[in-house]
Amino acid sequence: MIRLFMICLLCTMHYRTLRIYLTISRLLDQVMKLAVDIFLEFHVSDLATMVKVVFLHPDLGIGGAERLVVDAALALKSKGHQVSFLTPHHDKSHCFEETKDGNFSVTVVGDWLPRSIGGRFHAAFAYLRMIVAALYLTLISSSSPDVVFCDQVSACVPVLKIFSRAKILFYCHFPDQKLTKRESFMKKLYRYPIDWLEEVTTGMADVVMVNSNFTASVFRDTFKSLSKVRTHILYPSLNTVEFDSAKEKYRKYTLSKSTFPSSVKTVFLSINRFERKKNLPLAIRAMADLKGILSDDDWDTVHLAMAGGYDENVAENVEHFQELQDLADDLKVCKNVSFFKSVSSDTKMALLKSAASVLYTPNNEHFGIVPLEAMYMERPVIAMRSGGPLETIVDNWTGFLCEENSQLVANAMLKFIRDPGLSETMGTAGHDHVQRNFSFQSFTTSLDEIVASIL
C-alpha cells in the first residue's frame, strides 16, 4: 500500500513538473514570436521604404538653391536613405562643406562643356549640361536610383523618364523664364523654345515642389498648360543642428580689429550672391540716404558689410562686384562699406555676430534662405515687402518690411542706430519664430513623406 502511494506521488510530481515545463516553453515561444514581430515592424519596414536618391543639380556651388538641395540631402540621409549627388560643376574651393567633407558621394559630369559662348547662351548651355548629366546617369552610370531629385533646370526630366524607372521630384525655386529680360527681338526668339521646353518638361515630373505660396502663384500664372499640376509647398529650412553648434561656439567667431574702422558701433550686413537680380545697389543707396540723416560723428559709427557668393568664372559676379564698388565711390560712402567675397562659414558667423541687422534687398524674391539664417542667429532682418519675405518675416516683430525705396530702408536702419537694444529684442523674437515655423525636423518629415508617396 505504501509502495503504491509512493508511485502515485512520484507520478503526480512528474506530471506537475511536465506541466510547468510545457507552460514555460509556451511562454518562451510567445516571447520569441513577439520579438520577431517587433523586429519586423521596426526594421524590415524601414528596409522596405529605404530608397536610393540621386540629386541632380546644375552647379553645386554656394547659394540659396544649393543650400536647399544640400539640406534636402541631409534630411533624406537622416531618414536612412542612400543619397548621392550628380552635377555638371563642383568647385571644392567654392561649395558648402557638406559636399566635400565625405558626407555624400559627388560625381561631376559634363563640366567640359562651356557655360556660355562670349558671355551669351547661358540658359541653352545649362540645359545641355544637365541633359548630358542625365544621359550619363541613365545610360552609363552603374547607379540605379529609385528617385531623382532635380531642380532649377527641368530639361533633364524627359531623359530620366525615358531611360530609367526612377521617380522624378522637381523642385521649382522660381520659373527660369521669369529670371531674364527680353529686351530685343533676337532675345525673344532665343528664349521662345527654351521657355516652351521649361514648361513642357516641368510638367513631366512625378512631383513638383515649390518653395513658397508666392512661387506657387507665379508658377500657375507662368505655366498656363500646367494648371492641373499640383504643386507641393516645401519651405526651405535650416539645418538647425549646424546653427546650434555654431551658436555654442559663438564666442570664438571674431573678426580682426582691422575689419572695420575702430569708430564703428553699428554694423549692417548684406548676404547675397553678387548678382544684379539681388538688388544690392539698394543697400548702398540706403547708406547714402542714412549719411544725409546722421551727424558726421554718428555717421562714422555706422558700417555696411556686403558679403556674398563670388565665382571669378561667372562674368556677372565679376562685373557686378565692380559696379557695386564704383557705386559706393560715386555716392561717397566707400569708407563706410566693406565687401567680402565667398566667405567661410566661420567668417559668416562672425559677421552675423557683429551685425545689428541684416539687409535683404531682393525684390519679389521667391523665398530667401538668408532671412531664416539671420533670424535663427538672433539677428533682425530689413527686407522688401514682396515675395518670400512676406511669408518668413513678421513686420515690426522679427524685422522690418519696406517698399523698394532706399529712403524707407534707411529709416528702418536708423531705428537700430537710435535704439541699440532693438536688435536683441527683435533677434530673440526672430529665433523663436524660425524655431516654431521652419524647423529642420518639419522639413525632413515633409520631404520624406513626399518621397514615400511616389514609390
C-alpha positions in Angstrom: 0.0 0.0 0.0 2.8 2.4 0.9 4.7 1.4 -2.2 1.6 2.2 -4.4 1.2 5.6 -2.6 4.9 6.5 -3.3 4.4 5.5 -7.0 1.3 7.8 -7.3 3.1 10.6 -5.6 6.1 10.4 -7.9 3.8 10.4 -11.0 1.9 13.4 -9.7 5.2 15.3 -9.1 6.4 14.3 -12.6 3.1 15.5 -14.1 3.3 18.8 -12.4 6.9 19.3 -13.5 5.9 18.4 -17.0 3.1 21.0 -16.9 5.4 23.7 -15.6 7.9 22.8 -18.4 5.3 23.0 -21.1 3.9 26.3 -19.7 7.4 27.8 -19.7 8.0 26.5 -23.2 4.8 28.1 -24.5 5.6 31.4 -22.8 9.1 31.4 -24.4 7.5 30.7 -27.9 5.2 33.6 -27.4 8.0 35.9 -26.3 10.1 34.9 -29.3 7.1 35.4 -31.7 6.5 38.9 -30.2 10.2 39.8 -30.5 10.2 38.7 -34.2 7.0 40.8 -34.8 8.6 43.8 -33.2 11.8 43.4 -35.3 9.8 43.1 -38.5 7.7 46.1 -37.7 10.6 48.4 -36.9 13.4 47.1 -39.1 12.1 45.2 -42.1 9.5 48.0 -42.8 12.4 50.5 -42.7 14.3 48.5 -45.2 11.3 48.3 -47.5 11.0 52.1 -47.6 14.7 52.9 -47.8 15.4 54.3 -51.2 18.3 55.3 -53.4 18.2 59.0 -54.2 20.3 61.0 -56.6 20.3 64.8 -56.5 20.9 66.2 -60.0 21.9 69.9 -59.7 23.4 72.3 -62.3 26.2 73.8 -60.2 27.0 72.6 -56.7 28.4 76.0 -55.5 27.2 78.4 -52.8 23.8 79.9 -52.9 20.2 79.6 -51.7 19.3 76.8 -54.2 22.5 74.9 -53.3 21.7 75.2 -49.6 18.3 73.8 -50.2 19.4 70.7 -52.1 22.2 70.1 -49.5 19.7 70.3 -46.7 17.3 68.1 -48.6 20.0 65.5 -49.0 20.9 65.7 -45.3 17.2 65.3 -44.4 16.8 62.2 -46.5 20.0 60.7 -45.3 18.9 61.2 -41.7 15.9 59.0 -42.6 18.2 56.2 -43.7 18.0 56.7 -47.5 21.1 56.3 -49.6 21.9 59.7 -51.1 24.4 61.0 -53.7 25.0 64.0 -56.0 25.5 64.3 -59.7 26.3 67.7 -61.1 28.0 69.3 -64.1 30.1 71.5 -61.8 31.6 71.2 -58.3 34.4 73.5 -57.3 35.7 72.4 -53.9 37.0 75.9 -53.2 33.5 77.3 -53.7 31.0 75.0 -52.2 29.2 74.0 -49.0 31.3 72.0 -46.6 28.9 69.0 -46.6 29.6 68.4 -50.3 33.3 68.0 -49.8 33.7 66.5 -46.3 32.7 63.0 -47.2 29.0 63.3 -46.2 28.0 62.5 -49.8 29.3 61.0 -53.0 29.6 63.7 -55.6 30.1 62.9 -59.3 30.9 65.6 -61.8 29.8 65.0 -65.4 29.7 67.5 -68.3 32.0 70.2 -66.9 34.0 70.0 -70.2 31.0 71.8 -71.9 31.2 75.6 -71.9 28.8 77.6 -69.7 28.4 80.2 -72.4 29.9 81.5 -75.6 31.1 85.1 -75.5 29.0 85.6 -72.4 25.8 84.5 -74.1 23.5 81.5 -74.3 23.8 80.6 -70.6 20.4 79.0 -70.5 21.0 76.9 -73.6 24.3 75.5 -72.2 22.8 75.0 -68.7 20.1 72.8 -70.4 22.7 71.0 -72.4 24.9 70.3 -69.4 22.0 68.9 -67.4 20.9 66.7 -70.3 24.4 65.2 -70.6 24.5 64.5 -66.9 21.1 62.8 -67.1 22.3 60.7 -70.0 25.3 59.6 -68.0 23.1 58.7 -65.0 20.7 56.6 -67.1 22.9 55.0 -69.7 26.5 54.9 -68.4 26.5 55.0 -64.6 26.0 51.8 -62.6 23.8 53.7 -60.2 20.1 52.8 -60.4 18.3 55.3 -58.3 14.7 54.9 -57.1 14.2 58.7 -57.0 16.0 61.6 -58.8 15.7 65.0 -57.1 16.4 67.7 -59.7 15.9 71.4 -59.6 16.5 74.7 -61.5 16.7 73.0 -64.9 13.9 70.7 -66.0 15.3 69.8 -69.4 16.8 66.6 -67.9 13.4 65.3 -66.8 12.4 63.6 -70.2 15.8 61.9 -70.4 15.3 60.5 -66.9 11.7 59.4 -67.7 12.6 57.6 -71.0 15.8 55.8 -69.9 15.1 55.0 -66.2 12.4 53.8 -63.9 13.2 56.4 -61.3 10.5 58.6 -59.9 11.3 62.3 -60.6 11.0 65.1 -58.0 11.4 68.5 -59.5 11.9 71.5 -57.1 10.9 74.8 -58.7 12.7 77.6 -56.9 11.2 80.0 -59.5 10.3 79.7 -63.2 13.5 80.3 -65.1 11.8 82.4 -67.8 10.9 84.9 -65.1 14.5 85.5 -64.2 15.6 87.0 -67.5 14.7 90.1 -69.6 13.7 90.1 -73.3 14.9 93.5 -74.5 15.3 92.6 -78.1 13.6 90.6 -80.8 16.6 88.2 -81.0 16.5 87.6 -77.3 12.7 86.9 -77.5 13.4 84.5 -80.4 16.2 82.8 -78.5 14.1 82.4 -75.3 10.9 81.1 -77.0 11.9 77.4 -77.4 13.7 77.4 -74.0 10.6 78.8 -72.3 8.4 76.2 -74.1 10.8 73.4 -73.1 10.9 74.5 -69.5 7.1 74.4 -69.2 6.7 71.0 -71.0 9.5 69.2 -69.2 8.5 70.6 -65.7 5.1 69.0 -66.2 6.7 65.6 -66.9 8.0 65.3 -63.3 6.1 62.9 -60.9 6.0 65.6 -58.2 6.6 69.3 -58.5 7.6 71.2 -55.4 7.8 74.9 -54.8 9.4 77.0 -52.0 6.5 79.3 -51.1 2.9 80.3 -51.7 4.3 83.2 -53.7 6.2 80.9 -56.0 3.2 78.6 -56.3 1.1 81.6 -57.6 3.8 82.6 -60.1 4.1 79.0 -61.2 0.3 78.9 -62.0 0.4 82.3 -63.8 3.5 81.4 -65.8 2.8 77.8 -66.8 -0.7 78.0 -68.1 -0.7 74.5 -69.5 0.2 73.1 -66.1 -2.9 74.4 -64.3 -3.9 70.8 -63.2 -0.4 70.0 -61.9 -0.4 70.0 -58.1 2.4 72.0 -56.5 3.6 70.8 -53.1 4.9 73.7 -51.0 8.1 72.7 -49.2 9.5 75.6 -47.4 13.3 75.6 -47.3 14.6 75.1 -43.8 17.8 75.4 -41.7 19.9 72.5 -40.6 19.4 73.9 -37.1 21.9 71.4 -35.6 24.6 73.1 -37.6 23.5 76.5 -36.4 23.0 75.4 -32.8 26.6 74.1 -32.9 27.7 77.5 -34.3 25.9 79.3 -31.5 27.6 77.2 -28.9 30.9 78.3 -30.4 29.7 81.9 -31.0 32.4 83.4 -28.7 35.2 82.0 -31.0 33.8 83.8 -34.0 35.6 87.1 -34.1 36.7 89.5 -36.8 40.1 91.0 -36.9 40.3 94.6 -35.5 41.2 95.9 -38.9 37.9 94.5 -40.5 36.0 97.7 -39.6 37.2 101.2 -38.5 37.6 101.4 -34.7 34.9 104.1 -34.5 32.2 101.6 -35.8 29.4 100.8 -33.4 26.6 99.7 -35.7 27.1 97.2 -38.5 24.5 96.3 -41.1 25.1 93.1 -43.1 24.1 92.1 -46.6 24.5 88.4 -47.5 23.7 87.6 -51.2 25.4 86.4 -54.3 26.9 89.3 -56.3 24.2 89.2 -59.0 22.2 92.1 -60.4 18.9 90.4 -59.6 19.7 90.6 -55.9 19.1 94.4 -55.9 22.3 95.0 -53.9 22.7 98.7 -55.0 19.7 99.4 -52.9 21.7 98.8 -49.7 24.5 101.2 -50.8 21.9 103.9 -51.7 20.3 103.4 -48.3 23.7 104.0 -46.8 24.0 107.3 -48.8 20.5 108.3 -47.5 21.5 107.4 -44.0 24.6 109.6 -44.3 22.3 112.6 -45.1 20.3 111.9 -41.9 23.1 111.4 -39.4 25.6 113.8 -38.0 29.2 113.4 -39.1 30.1 111.8 -35.7 27.2 109.3 -35.8 27.9 108.5 -39.5 31.4 107.4 -38.5 29.9 104.8 -36.2 27.9 103.1 -39.0 29.2 100.5 -41.4 27.7 98.2 -44.2 29.3 94.8 -44.8 28.4 93.2 -48.1 29.2 89.5 -48.2 28.2 87.2 -51.0 29.0 84.3 -53.3 31.6 85.2 -55.8 32.9 83.0 -58.6 35.6 84.5 -60.8 34.4 82.2 -63.6 31.0 83.9 -63.7 31.2 87.1 -65.6 28.2 88.7 -63.8 29.8 88.2 -60.4 33.0 89.9 -61.5 31.2 92.7 -63.3 28.6 93.4 -60.6 31.1 93.3 -57.8 33.0 96.2 -59.6 29.7 98.0 -60.3 28.9 98.0 -56.5 32.4 99.3 -55.6 32.0 102.1 -58.2 28.6 103.0 -56.9 29.9 103.3 -53.3 32.7 105.6 -54.7 30.2 107.7 -56.6 27.9 108.1 -53.6 30.9 108.9 -51.4 30.2 106.1 -48.9 33.0 103.8 -49.8 34.8 104.4 -46.4 31.6 103.0 -44.7 31.2 100.0 -46.9 33.2 96.8 -47.0 33.0 93.9 -49.4 33.6 90.2 -48.7 33.8 87.5 -51.4 32.6 83.9 -50.8 33.2 84.0 -47.0 33.8 80.8 -45.0 31.3 79.6 -42.5 33.3 80.9 -39.6 33.6 84.4 -41.2 29.9 84.4 -42.0 29.1 83.6 -38.3 31.5 86.3 -37.2 29.8 88.9 -39.4 26.4 87.9 -38.2 27.6 88.2 -34.6 28.8 91.7 -35.3 25.7 92.9 -37.1 22.8 94.9 -35.6 20.6 93.8 -38.5 20.7 92.0 -41.9 19.7 93.9 -45.0 17.9 91.6 -47.6 17.4 93.6 -50.7 16.0 91.3 -53.5 12.6 92.4 -54.7 9.9 89.7 -55.3 12.4 87.0 -54.1 10.8 83.6 -54.4 11.7 82.6 -50.8 15.1 83.7 -49.5 17.0 81.5 -47.0 19.1 84.4 -45.7 16.3 85.9 -43.5 15.8 82.5 -41.9 19.5 82.1 -41.1 19.7 85.6 -39.8 16.6 85.3 -37.6 17.7 81.9 -36.2 21.0 83.5 -35.2 19.0 86.2 -33.5 19.6 89.0 -36.0 16.5 91.0 -37.2 16.1 91.5 -40.9 15.2 94.5 -43.1 13.7 93.2 -46.3 11.4 94.1 -49.2 7.7 93.9 -48.7 7.3 91.4 -51.5 7.7 87.7 -52.3 9.0 85.2 -49.9 9.9 87.6 -47.0 6.1 88.3 -46.6 5.9 84.6 -45.5 9.0 84.5 -43.4 9.4 87.9 -41.6 6.9 89.3 -39.2 6.9 93.1 -39.8 7.8 95.2 -36.7 8.4 92.0 -34.7 11.2 90.0 -36.3 12.3 92.8 -38.6 11.0 95.4 -40.9 9.4 95.1 -44.3 9.9 98.0 -46.6 8.9 99.1 -50.1 11.7 99.1 -52.6 12.9 102.6 -51.7 16.3 103.5 -50.3 14.9 106.2 -48.0 12.5 103.8 -46.4 15.3 101.3 -45.9 17.5 104.0 -44.4 14.6 104.9 -42.0 14.4 101.3 -40.8 18.2 101.2 -40.3 18.0 104.4 -38.3 15.8 102.6 -35.7 18.7 100.2 -34.8 21.1 103.1 -34.6 18.8 105.1 -32.3 17.9 102.1 -30.1 20.7 99.6 -29.8 18.6 97.3 -27.6 16.1 96.8 -30.5 18.4 94.3 -32.2 18.4 92.0 -29.2 14.6 92.2 -28.7 13.8 91.5 -32.3 16.5 89.0 -32.6 15.1 86.9 -29.8 11.6 87.0 -31.4 13.1 86.0 -34.8 14.8 83.0 -33.3 11.6 81.8 -31.7 9.7 82.4 -34.9 12.0 80.3 -37.1 12.1 77.5 -34.5 8.3 77.3 -34.5 7.6 77.6 -38.2 10.7 76.5 -40.2 12.3 73.7 -38.2 14.6 71.2 -39.9 12.6 68.3 -38.4 9.4 69.6 -40.1 11.2 70.0 -43.4 12.6 66.4 -43.1 9.3 64.8 -42.3 7.5 66.6 -45.2 10.2 65.7 -47.7 10.3 62.0 -46.6 6.5 61.8 -46.9 6.6 63.2 -50.4 9.3 60.6 -51.4 7.2 57.8 -49.8 4.1 58.9 -51.6 5.5 58.3 -55.1 7.0 54.8 -54.5 
